[in-house]
Amino acid sequence: MKLLKIMGCVLPLALLNAFGASAQEAYPRKPVKIIVAHAPGGGSDQLGRMMGQKLADSLKQPFIVENKPGAGGSIGTKEAARSPADGYTLLVGTSATHGSNPWLYDGIGYDAMADFVPITVMASTDYALAVPVDSGIRSLADLLKKGKDTELDYGSSGNGSTGHMAAAVMGYKAGIKTNHVPYKGAAAAMNDLIAGRFAFMFENTNVLAPFHKAGRLRIIAVSGQQRSQALPDVPTVSEAGVPGYSMLGWWALFAPAGTPAAVVQKLNAEANRILTSESVRNTLLANGNVPLALSSEDSRKYVNGQLDYFRKVIADSHIKLD
């Protein structure tokens, strides 16, 4: 009788474990939502849509991008943090949502580390510094000289965006007068830059480079420590007049905290396979992005380090929201 009781306990447990394993292997069994916490047209939107399509192709379920812009990405990020931790809501987090925003916004409604599990840090990017083609500014030296004499308006995709950070830090280090004009997305800001409504802006190199090559705006520097592979003839801000300057943005795929580890690992494996494929890697590099494809644990360390970095940058440069 004792043996029968033991067997009676073991059998249901084995069946339960088998069912759980089967459910995890079946993921995803329905469409997956990817929240992009910024407006269409920017770098996070472009990468999120590419990743969503590639994941849909490999995992045989739709991965549907939903843009939820506002408050520098905080609105969409907060929604993702409050979503069920079942693998069916993901977030394209950025150097804004998980780097600068926690130090700029009071009461953003989420904890960048505690409320999320990183799936992978997908890629990093430098930022291009662009001016209107008819502005008469042909170099960073021209821009800095003008900024010594008069206040320069600069646009960005929004308060707290990495473009905002890049411009504010450059202005502080160079000792020029600037005024931030935040927009609701990169596309709107870029259109007004082309129209000459403000002096300059920083935005993802892959977003601005096609307009530079088409002669619709002029890129005079890039924000990384090395020149961009997409624009090898364009100097870095550091070599062009602000020594020691560097600013990078990045994108990571997140899930709400508590998402099953098996789901996180499956998404990590698929996303990293996509990022390291020759076609995607070459496309990212040609656009000025560097594929990273980190493990979930290494992604957590990376994001934590970036939080510390932006805390120091914002404090040292006295950056505040406009």
Disulfide bonds with the S-S distance in Angstrom:
none
